[in-house]
Amino acid sequence: MPEKIASKPETNGHRTPEKVEDTARKYMQEAENITDDALRMYKELMVTTTNYYYGTFGRAVRQSMELSAQATKATEDILSVYRRFYTGGTGMWQAYWQDVTNLVVRPK
């Protein structure tokens, strides 16, 4: 019986240095795992956010270009209608003026 007691290290209720090292190693490993997980999540968040903003920016640019093209076409259509209206109106006034000058006899 005294041999068993002699083989046990005296700790006086405190942890042995090996257990302290194991616990510290375990906590450090857990901290590294948490740090690695946080870094991985941060990278994924950055990629997702970047993709989202570039996608949104690309869609906004495309929509802006489409709206610009539609506005340009509408402006060209309006100018075409105005040209036809102006040309037709001018031709009508010229014909009217010609008829009036043919009806009015100029004094000699």
N, CA, C and O atoms as CSV, one atom per row, in Angstrom:
chain,resi,resn,atom,element,x,y,z
A,1,MET,N,N,0.788,-1.183,0.000
A,1,MET,CA,C,0.000,0.000,0.000
A,1,MET,C,C,0.847,1.272,0.000
A,1,MET,O,O,0.535,2.200,-0.746
A,2,PRO,N,N,1.863,1.346,0.776
A,2,PRO,CA,C,2.682,2.538,0.752
A,2,PRO,C,C,3.323,2.759,-0.613
A,2,PRO,O,O,3.641,3.895,-0.964
A,3,GLU,N,N,3.518,1.696,-1.386
A,3,GLU,CA,C,4.127,1.865,-2.710
A,3,GLU,C,C,3.197,2.640,-3.643
A,3,GLU,O,O,3.650,3.479,-4.421
A,4,LYS,N,N,1.895,2.356,-3.562
A,4,LYS,CA,C,0.941,3.052,-4.429
A,4,LYS,C,C,0.918,4.545,-4.108
A,4,LYS,O,O,0.875,5.375,-5.016
A,5,ILE,N,N,0.946,4.873,-2.877
A,5,ILE,CA,C,0.924,6.274,-2.488
A,5,ILE,C,C,2.220,6.946,-2.944
A,5,ILE,O,O,2.188,8.101,-3.369
A,6,ALA,N,N,3.322,6.274,-2.868
A,6,ALA,CA,C,4.603,6.851,-3.260
A,6,ALA,C,C,4.667,7.070,-4.766
A,6,ALA,O,O,5.371,7.975,-5.214
A,7,SER,N,N,3.951,6.267,-5.572
A,7,SER,CA,C,4.023,6.413,-7.020
A,7,SER,C,C,3.192,7.588,-7.521
A,7,SER,O,O,3.427,8.082,-8.624
A,8,LYS,N,N,2.236,8.036,-6.739
A,8,LYS,CA,C,1.415,9.183,-7.134
A,8,LYS,C,C,2.207,10.467,-6.908
A,8,LYS,O,O,2.845,10.622,-5.867
A,9,PRO,N,N,2.175,11.402,-7.880
A,9,PRO,CA,C,2.865,12.678,-7.646
A,9,PRO,C,C,2.082,13.507,-6.650
A,9,PRO,O,O,0.851,13.475,-6.627
A,10,GLU,N,N,2.791,14.237,-5.842
A,10,GLU,CA,C,2.157,15.102,-4.861
A,10,GLU,C,C,1.700,16.379,-5.561
A,10,GLU,O,O,2.515,17.109,-6.125
A,11,THR,N,N,0.407,16.644,-5.524
A,11,THR,CA,C,-0.104,17.850,-6.177
A,11,THR,C,C,-0.784,18.786,-5.205
A,11,THR,O,O,-1.042,19.942,-5.541
A,12,ASN,N,N,-1.077,18.320,-4.021
A,12,ASN,CA,C,-1.755,19.126,-3.005
A,12,ASN,C,C,-3.038,19.759,-3.560
A,12,ASN,O,O,-3.363,20.902,-3.238
A,13,GLY,N,N,-3.754,19.012,-4.387
A,13,GLY,CA,C,-5.012,19.510,-4.931
A,13,GLY,C,C,-4.857,20.396,-6.153
A,13,GLY,O,O,-5.862,20.898,-6.657
A,14,HIS,N,N,-3.646,20.615,-6.657
A,14,HIS,CA,C,-3.412,21.451,-7.840
A,14,HIS,C,C,-3.184,20.556,-9.054
A,14,HIS,O,O,-2.829,19.385,-8.925
A,15,ARG,N,N,-3.392,21.121,-10.208
A,15,ARG,CA,C,-3.154,20.373,-11.440
A,15,ARG,C,C,-1.666,20.187,-11.652
A,15,ARG,O,O,-0.843,21.004,-11.241
A,16,THR,N,N,-1.355,19.093,-12.304
A,16,THR,CA,C,0.044,18.845,-12.633
A,16,THR,C,C,0.425,19.678,-13.845
A,16,THR,O,O,-0.450,20.061,-14.622
A,17,PRO,N,N,1.710,19.968,-14.026
A,17,PRO,CA,C,2.134,20.773,-15.179
A,17,PRO,C,C,1.707,20.152,-16.519
A,17,PRO,O,O,1.414,20.884,-17.464
A,18,GLU,N,N,1.668,18.833,-16.615
A,18,GLU,CA,C,1.259,18.203,-17.871
A,18,GLU,C,C,-0.201,18.527,-18.178
A,18,GLU,O,O,-0.551,18.817,-19.322
A,19,LYS,N,N,-1.054,18.477,-17.147
A,19,LYS,CA,C,-2.459,18.788,-17.361
A,19,LYS,C,C,-2.638,20.253,-17.736
A,19,LYS,O,O,-3.488,20.573,-18.566
A,20,VAL,N,N,-1.862,21.138,-17.147
A,20,VAL,CA,C,-1.929,22.564,-17.484
A,20,VAL,C,C,-1.535,22.758,-18.936
A,20,VAL,O,O,-2.192,23.507,-19.659
A,21,GLU,N,N,-0.466,22.090,-19.378
A,21,GLU,CA,C,-0.033,22.195,-20.770
A,21,GLU,C,C,-1.099,21.652,-21.712
A,21,GLU,O,O,-1.379,22.254,-22.749
A,22,ASP,N,N,-1.696,20.511,-21.354
A,22,ASP,CA,C,-2.750,19.935,-22.200
A,22,ASP,C,C,-3.948,20.876,-22.298
A,22,ASP,O,O,-4.510,21.073,-23.376
A,23,THR,N,N,-4.327,21.450,-21.168
A,23,THR,CA,C,-5.462,22.377,-21.174
A,23,THR,C,C,-5.141,23.618,-21.997
A,23,THR,O,O,-5.970,24.078,-22.783
A,24,ALA,N,N,-3.956,24.150,-21.819
A,24,ALA,CA,C,-3.552,25.326,-22.592
A,24,ALA,C,C,-3.510,24.999,-24.075
A,24,ALA,O,O,-3.968,25.786,-24.903
A,25,ARG,N,N,-2.961,23.840,-24.411
A,25,ARG,CA,C,-2.902,23.408,-25.807
A,25,ARG,C,C,-4.313,23.272,-26.378
A,25,ARG,O,O,-4.566,23.673,-27.514
A,26,LYS,N,N,-5.239,22.701,-25.581
A,26,LYS,CA,C,-6.616,22.521,-26.029
A,26,LYS,C,C,-7.283,23.875,-26.275
A,26,LYS,O,O,-7.960,24.056,-27.286
A,27,TYR,N,N,-7.093,24.833,-25.348
A,27,TYR,CA,C,-7.676,26.155,-25.524
A,27,TYR,C,C,-7.071,26.889,-26.715
A,27,TYR,O,O,-7.786,27.574,-27.447
A,28,MET,N,N,-5.793,26.757,-26.912
A,28,MET,CA,C,-5.143,27.390,-28.069
A,28,MET,C,C,-5.672,26.802,-29.373
A,28,MET,O,O,-5.906,27.529,-30.338
A,29,GLN,N,N,-5.860,25.478,-29.397
A,29,GLN,CA,C,-6.399,24.829,-30.597
A,29,GLN,C,C,-7.818,25.310,-30.872
A,29,GLN,O,O,-8.177,25.576,-32.020
A,30,GLU,N,N,-8.629,25.422,-29.813
A,30,GLU,CA,C,-9.987,25.924,-29.985
A,30,GLU,C,C,-9.971,27.369,-30.471
A,30,GLU,O,O,-10.774,27.736,-31.329
A,31,ALA,N,N,-9.087,28.182,-29.947
A,31,ALA,CA,C,-8.973,29.578,-30.389
A,31,ALA,C,C,-8.548,29.646,-31.848
A,31,ALA,O,O,-9.073,30.461,-32.606
A,32,GLU,N,N,-7.602,28.796,-32.253
A,32,GLU,CA,C,-7.184,28.753,-33.659
A,32,GLU,C,C,-8.341,28.319,-34.554
A,32,GLU,O,O,-8.537,28.879,-35.633
A,33,ASN,N,N,-9.100,27.331,-34.112
A,33,ASN,CA,C,-10.251,26.874,-34.899
A,33,ASN,C,C,-11.293,27.983,-35.052
A,33,ASN,O,O,-11.844,28.195,-36.133
A,34,ILE,N,N,-11.550,28.681,-33.947
A,34,ILE,CA,C,-12.511,29.787,-34.009
A,34,ILE,C,C,-12.002,30.881,-34.937
A,34,ILE,O,O,-12.763,31.437,-35.728
A,35,THR,N,N,-10.710,31.188,-34.835
A,35,THR,CA,C,-10.119,32.202,-35.708
A,35,THR,C,C,-10.191,31.774,-37.164
A,35,THR,O,O,-10.539,32.581,-38.026
A,36,ASP,N,N,-9.869,30.524,-37.454
A,36,ASP,CA,C,-9.948,30.019,-38.827
A,36,ASP,C,C,-11.378,30.079,-39.350
A,36,ASP,O,O,-11.607,30.470,-40.495
A,37,ASP,N,N,-12.340,29.694,-38.513
A,37,ASP,CA,C,-13.749,29.759,-38.922
A,37,ASP,C,C,-14.180,31.194,-39.184
A,37,ASP,O,O,-14.870,31.470,-40.165
A,38,ALA,N,N,-13.774,32.104,-38.310
A,38,ALA,CA,C,-14.133,33.516,-38.494
A,38,ALA,C,C,-13.504,34.069,-39.767
A,38,ALA,O,O,-14.158,34.805,-40.507
A,39,LEU,N,N,-12.256,33.731,-40.031
A,39,LEU,CA,C,-11.591,34.194,-41.243
A,39,LEU,C,C,-12.261,33.622,-42.486
A,39,LEU,O,O,-12.456,34.336,-43.469
A,40,ARG,N,N,-12.613,32.347,-42.449
A,40,ARG,CA,C,-13.308,31.719,-43.579
A,40,ARG,C,C,-14.662,32.401,-43.816
A,40,ARG,O,O,-15.023,32.690,-44.957
A,41,MET,N,N,-15.402,32.653,-42.738
A,41,MET,CA,C,-16.694,33.315,-42.874
A,41,MET,C,C,-16.524,34.734,-43.404
A,41,MET,O,O,-17.333,35.189,-44.212
A,42,TYR,N,N,-15.484,35.440,-42.962
A,42,TYR,CA,C,-15.216,36.791,-43.441
A,42,TYR,C,C,-14.911,36.772,-44.936
A,42,TYR,O,O,-15.417,37.608,-45.684
A,43,LYS,N,N,-14.090,35.823,-45.371
A,43,LYS,CA,C,-13.767,35.723,-46.795
A,43,LYS,C,C,-15.011,35.426,-47.618
A,43,LYS,O,O,-15.215,36.021,-48.676
A,44,GLU,N,N,-15.845,34.505,-47.136
A,44,GLU,CA,C,-17.080,34.174,-47.855
A,44,GLU,C,C,-18.007,35.384,-47.917
A,44,GLU,O,O,-18.634,35.642,-48.945
A,45,LEU,N,N,-18.088,36.124,-46.809
A,45,LEU,CA,C,-18.920,37.324,-46.784
A,45,LEU,C,C,-18.403,38.360,-47.773
A,45,LEU,O,O,-19.188,38.983,-48.487
A,46,MET,N,N,-17.098,38.546,-47.818
A,46,MET,CA,C,-16.521,39.514,-48.754
A,46,MET,C,C,-16.778,39.123,-50.197
A,46,MET,O,O,-17.117,39.974,-51.020
A,47,VAL,N,N,-16.619,37.838,-50.514
A,47,VAL,CA,C,-16.871,37.372,-51.881
A,47,VAL,C,C,-18.339,37.566,-52.239
A,47,VAL,O,O,-18.665,38.055,-53.320
A,48,THR,N,N,-19.214,37.180,-51.327
A,48,THR,CA,C,-20.648,37.311,-51.584
A,48,THR,C,C,-21.039,38.772,-51.740
A,48,THR,O,O,-21.795,39.120,-52.648
A,49,THR,N,N,-20.531,39.623,-50.866
A,49,THR,CA,C,-20.847,41.049,-50.940
A,49,THR,C,C,-20.309,41.664,-52.220
A,49,THR,O,O,-20.997,42.446,-52.876
A,50,THR,N,N,-19.092,41.316,-52.571
A,50,THR,CA,C,-18.500,41.845,-53.807
A,50,THR,C,C,-19.301,41.399,-55.019
A,50,THR,O,O,-19.603,42.207,-55.897
A,51,ASN,N,N,-19.644,40.121,-55.072
A,51,ASN,CA,C,-20.452,39.627,-56.187
A,51,ASN,C,C,-21.798,40.336,-56.257
A,51,ASN,O,O,-22.267,40.691,-57.339
A,52,TYR,N,N,-22.413,40.540,-55.099
A,52,TYR,CA,C,-23.713,41.214,-55.067
A,52,TYR,C,C,-23.590,42.642,-55.612
A,52,TYR,O,O,-24.375,43.054,-56.466
A,53,TYR,N,N,-22.599,43.393,-55.113
A,53,TYR,CA,C,-22.479,44.785,-55.541
A,53,TYR,C,C,-22.068,44.908,-57.006
A,53,TYR,O,O,-22.566,45.785,-57.711
A,54,TYR,N,N,-21.167,44.041,-57.474
A,54,TYR,CA,C,-20.810,44.087,-58.891
A,54,TYR,C,C,-21.997,43.695,-59.757
A,54,TYR,O,O,-22.214,44.284,-60.816
A,55,GLY,N,N,-22.762,42.711,-59.318
A,55,GLY,CA,C,-23.962,42.315,-60.068
A,55,GLY,C,C,-24.982,43.435,-60.117
A,55,GLY,O,O,-25.572,43.706,-61.163
A,56,THR,N,N,-25.189,44.086,-58.978
A,56,THR,CA,C,-26.131,45.202,-58.915
A,56,THR,C,C,-25.647,46.360,-59.776
A,56,THR,O,O,-26.437,46.974,-60.493
A,57,PHE,N,N,-24.361,46.660,-59.708
A,57,PHE,CA,C,-23.799,47.739,-60.516
A,57,PHE,C,C,-23.931,47.424,-62.002
A,57,PHE,O,O,-24.281,48.299,-62.794
A,58,GLY,N,N,-23.654,46.176,-62.386
A,58,GLY,CA,C,-23.776,45.774,-63.788
A,58,GLY,C,C,-25.209,45.905,-64.288
A,58,GLY,O,O,-25.447,46.405,-65.387
A,59,ARG,N,N,-26.164,45.451,-63.473
A,59,ARG,CA,C,-27.573,45.582,-63.864
A,59,ARG,C,C,-27.974,47.045,-63.990
A,59,ARG,O,O,-28.699,47.413,-64.914
A,60,ALA,N,N,-27.510,47.880,-63.070
A,60,ALA,CA,C,-27.836,49.307,-63.122
A,60,ALA,C,C,-27.262,49.950,-64.384
A,60,ALA,O,O,-27.926,50.765,-65.024
A,61,VAL,N,N,-26.043,49.589,-64.737
A,61,VAL,CA,C,-25.428,50.141,-65.953
A,61,VAL,C,C,-26.203,49.692,-67.186
A,61,VAL,O,O,-26.482,50.497,-68.074
A,62,ARG,N,N,-26.553,48.394,-67.243
A,62,ARG,CA,C,-27.327,47.898,-68.396
A,62,ARG,C,C,-28.678,48.593,-68.502
A,62,ARG,O,O,-29.089,48.988,-69.593
A,63,GLN,N,N,-29.371,48.746,-67.375
A,63,GLN,CA,C,-30.665,49.419,-67.399
A,63,GLN,C,C,-30.517,50.873,-67.814
A,63,GLN,O,O,-31.349,51.399,-68.554
A,64,SER,N,N,-29.471,51.518,-67.343
A,64,SER,CA,C,-29.225,52.903,-67.719
A,64,SER,C,C,-28.968,53.021,-69.216
A,64,SER,O,O,-29.461,53.941,-69.869
A,65,MET,N,N,-28.195,52.088,-69.751
A,65,MET,CA,C,-27.916,52.111,-71.185
A,65,MET,C,C,-29.195,51.855,-71.993
A,65,MET,O,O,-29.413,52.482,-73.030
A,66,GLU,N,N,-30.038,50.931,-71.512
A,66,GLU,CA,C,-31.298,50.658,-72.205
A,66,GLU,C,C,-32.215,51.881,-72.170
A,66,GLU,O,O,-32.836,52.226,-73.176
A,67,LEU,N,N,-32.297,52.537,-71.002
A,67,LEU,CA,C,-33.123,53.738,-70.898
A,67,LEU,C,C,-32.585,54.852,-71.797
A,67,LEU,O,O,-33.353,55.580,-72.426
A,68,SER,N,N,-31.276,54.973,-71.846
A,68,SER,CA,C,-30.664,55.978,-72.709
A,68,SER,C,C,-30.980,55.703,-74.176
A,68,SER,O,O,-31.293,56.621,-74.935
A,69,ALA,N,N,-30.895,54.432,-74.569
A,69,ALA,CA,C,-31.213,54.066,-75.952
A,69,ALA,C,C,-32.680,54.341,-76.265
A,69,ALA,O,O,-33.006,54.825,-77.349
A,70,GLN,N,N,-33.563,54.034,-75.318
A,70,GLN,CA,C,-34.991,54.298,-75.530
A,70,GLN,C,C,-35.261,55.796,-75.626
A,70,GLN,O,O,-36.070,56.230,-76.446
A,71,ALA,N,N,-34.591,56.584,-74.795
A,71,ALA,CA,C,-34.766,58.046,-74.844
A,71,ALA,C,C,-34.245,58.607,-76.164
A,71,ALA,O,O,-34.854,59.507,-76.744
A,72,THR,N,N,-33.128,58.080,-76.633
A,72,THR,CA,C,-32.577,58.527,-77.918
A,72,THR,C,C,-33.536,58.206,-79.054
A,72,THR,O,O,-33.767,59.043,-79.926
A,73,LYS,N,N,-34.096,56.998,-79.052
A,73,LYS,CA,C,-35.049,56.605,-80.100
A,73,LYS,C,C,-36.303,57.465,-80.040
A,73,LYS,O,O,-36.813,57.889,-81.078
A,74,ALA,N,N,-36.809,57.729,-78.829
A,74,ALA,CA,C,-38.000,58.571,-78.696
A,74,ALA,C,C,-37.720,59.982,-79.207
A,74,ALA,O,O,-38.567,60.576,-79.874
A,75,THR,N,N,-36.544,60.522,-78.902
A,75,THR,CA,C,-36.175,61.857,-79.377
A,75,THR,C,C,-36.085,61.881,-80.905
A,75,THR,O,O,-36.556,62.822,-81.544
A,76,GLU,N,N,-35.486,60.854,-81.479
A,76,GLU,CA,C,-35.400,60.784,-82.944
A,76,GLU,C,C,-36.779,60.688,-83.574
A,76,GLU,O,O,-37.038,61.309,-84.606
A,77,ASP,N,N,-37.670,59.911,-82.957
A,77,ASP,CA,C,-39.045,59.797,-83.480
A,77,ASP,C,C,-39.762,61.137,-83.409
A,77,ASP,O,O,-40.443,61.530,-84.356
A,78,ILE,N,N,-39.612,61.844,-82.284
A,78,ILE,CA,C,-40.265,63.147,-82.134
A,78,ILE,C,C,-39.720,64.137,-83.165
A,78,ILE,O,O,-40.484,64.886,-83.773
A,79,LEU,N,N,-38.405,64.140,-83.360
A,79,LEU,CA,C,-37.815,65.045,-84.360
A,79,LEU,C,C,-38.268,64.691,-85.767
A,79,LEU,O,O,-38.480,65.585,-86.586
A,80,SER,N,N,-38.418,63.426,-86.060
A,80,SER,CA,C,-38.906,63.003,-87.380
A,80,SER,C,C,-40.333,63.482,-87.612
A,80,SER,O,O,-40.664,63.988,-88.684
A,81,VAL,N,N,-41.174,63.316,-86.592
A,81,VAL,CA,C,-42.562,63.791,-86.708
A,81,VAL,C,C,-42.572,65.319,-86.867
A,81,VAL,O,O,-43.329,65.847,-87.682
A,82,TYR,N,N,-41.748,66.023,-86.104
A,82,TYR,CA,C,-41.693,67.480,-86.202
A,82,TYR,C,C,-41.239,67.912,-87.599
A,82,TYR,O,O,-41.806,68.837,-88.180
A,83,ARG,N,N,-40.217,67.240,-88.134
A,83,ARG,CA,C,-39.738,67.584,-89.480
A,83,ARG,C,C,-40.846,67.401,-90.514
A,83,ARG,O,O,-41.059,68.257,-91.372
A,84,ARG,N,N,-41.554,66.259,-90.417
A,84,ARG,CA,C,-42.652,66.022,-91.380
A,84,ARG,C,C,-43.747,67.068,-91.222
A,84,ARG,O,O,-44.274,67.579,-92.210
A,85,PHE,N,N,-44.088,67.385,-89.967
A,85,PHE,CA,C,-45.118,68.382,-89.712
A,85,PHE,C,C,-44.676,69.745,-90.240
A,85,PHE,O,O,-45.451,70.439,-90.898
A,86,TYR,N,N,-43.429,70.128,-89.953
A,86,TYR,CA,C,-42.921,71.423,-90.386
A,86,TYR,C,C,-42.849,71.488,-91.914
A,86,TYR,O,O,-43.266,72.477,-92.517
A,87,THR,N,N,-42.317,70.430,-92.537
A,87,THR,CA,C,-42.205,70.400,-93.996
A,87,THR,C,C,-43.591,70.435,-94.648
A,87,THR,O,O,-43.821,71.152,-95.622
A,88,GLY,N,N,-44.496,69.648,-94.088
A,88,GLY,CA,C,-45.868,69.638,-94.627
A,88,GLY,C,C,-46.544,70.979,-94.440
A,88,GLY,O,O,-47.216,71.468,-95.347
A,89,GLY,N,N,-46.373,71.582,-93.267
A,89,GLY,CA,C,-46.980,72.899,-93.006
A,89,GLY,C,C,-46.392,73.965,-93.900
A,89,GLY,O,O,-47.126,74.811,-94.411
A,90,THR,N,N,-45.101,73.947,-94.101
A,90,THR,CA,C,-44.446,74.923,-94.977
A,90,THR,C,C,-44.927,74.759,-96.412
A,90,THR,O,O,-45.205,75.736,-97.106
A,91,GLY,N,N,-45.019,73.499,-96.844
A,91,GLY,CA,C,-45.514,73.247,-98.207
A,91,GLY,C,C,-46.947,73.720,-98.375
A,91,GLY,O,O,-47.314,74.248,-99.425
A,92,MET,N,N,-47.759,73.530,-97.339
A,92,MET,CA,C,-49.148,73.960,-97.402
A,92,MET,C,C,-49.226,75.485,-97.478
A,92,MET,O,O,-50.010,76.028,-98.256
A,93,TRP,N,N,-48.408,76.181,-96.666
A,93,TRP,CA,C,-48.413,77.642,-96.707
A,93,TRP,C,C,-47.893,78.166,-98.051
A,93,TRP,O,O,-48.384,79.174,-98.559
A,94,GLN,N,N,-46.924,77.496,-98.606
A,94,GLN,CA,C,-46.421,77.921,-99.916
A,94,GLN,C,C,-47.503,77.754,-100.980
A,94,GLN,O,O,-47.687,78.628,-101.828
A,95,ALA,N,N,-48.216,76.630,-100.933
A,95,ALA,CA,C,-49.311,76.407,-101.891
A,95,ALA,C,C,-50.421,77.440,-101.688
A,95,ALA,O,O,-50.969,77.968,-102.655
A,96,TYR,N,N,-50.750,77.726,-100.419
A,96,TYR,CA,C,-51.771,78.729,-100.119
A,96,TYR,C,C,-51.345,80.091,-100.644
A,96,TYR,O,O,-52.141,80.786,-101.275
A,97,TRP,N,N,-50.106,80.479,-100.394
A,97,TRP,CA,C,-49.598,81.772,-100.850
A,97,TRP,C,C,-49.586,81.850,-102.371
A,97,TRP,O,O,-49.875,82.905,-102.937
A,98,GLN,N,N,-49.264,80.779,-103.021
A,98,GLN,CA,C,-49.271,80.745,-104.488
A,98,GLN,C,C,-50.690,80.920,-105.010
A,98,GLN,O,O,-50.913,81.649,-105.977
A,99,ASP,N,N,-51.654,80.249,-104.369
A,99,ASP,CA,C,-53.060,80.404,-104.793
A,99,ASP,C,C,-53.544,81.840,-104.569
A,99,ASP,O,O,-54.244,82.397,-105.415
A,100,VAL,N,N,-53.178,82.432,-103.447
A,100,VAL,CA,C,-53.578,83.809,-103.157
A,100,VAL,C,C,-52.945,84.747,-104.171
A,100,VAL,O,O,-53.629,85.642,-104.668
A,101,THR,N,N,-51.699,84.587,-104.492
A,101,THR,CA,C,-51.056,85.473,-105.471
A,101,THR,C,C,-51.635,85.278,-106.868
A,101,THR,O,O,-51.649,86.218,-107.662
A,102,ASN,N,N,-52.108,84.084,-107.179
A,102,ASN,CA,C,-52.747,83.866,-108.483
A,102,ASN,C,C,-54.112,84.530,-108.523
A,102,ASN,O,O,-54.538,84.978,-109.587
A,103,LEU,N,N,-54.800,84.606,-107.413
A,103,LEU,CA,C,-56.133,85.213,-107.383
A,103,LEU,C,C,-56.061,86.731,-107.379
A,103,LEU,O,O,-56.899,87.408,-107.974
A,104,VAL,N,N,-55.072,87.243,-106.715
A,104,VAL,CA,C,-54.966,88.706,-106.616
A,104,VAL,C,C,-54.307,89.216,-107.898
A,104,VAL,O,O,-53.254,88.749,-108.332
A,105,VAL,N,N,-54.971,90.173,-108.458
A,105,VAL,CA,C,-54.447,90.763,-109.669
A,105,VAL,C,C,-53.587,91.954,-109.263
A,105,VAL,O,O,-54.024,92.822,-108.507
A,106,ARG,N,N,-52.418,91.980,-109.750
A,106,ARG,CA,C,-51.503,93.055,-109.405
A,106,ARG,C,C,-51.766,94.253,-110.329
A,106,ARG,O,O,-51.962,94.114,-111.537
A,107,PRO,N,N,-51.762,95.370,-109.733
A,107,PRO,CA,C,-51.940,96.550,-110.597
A,107,PRO,C,C,-50.706,96.781,-111.467
A,107,PRO,O,O,-49.564,96.581,-111.053
A,108,LYS,N,N,-50.994,97.208,-112.681
A,108,LYS,CA,C,-49.899,97.458,-113.621
A,108,LYS,C,C,-49.564,98.887,-113.723
A,108,LYS,O,O,-48.662,99.257,-114.475
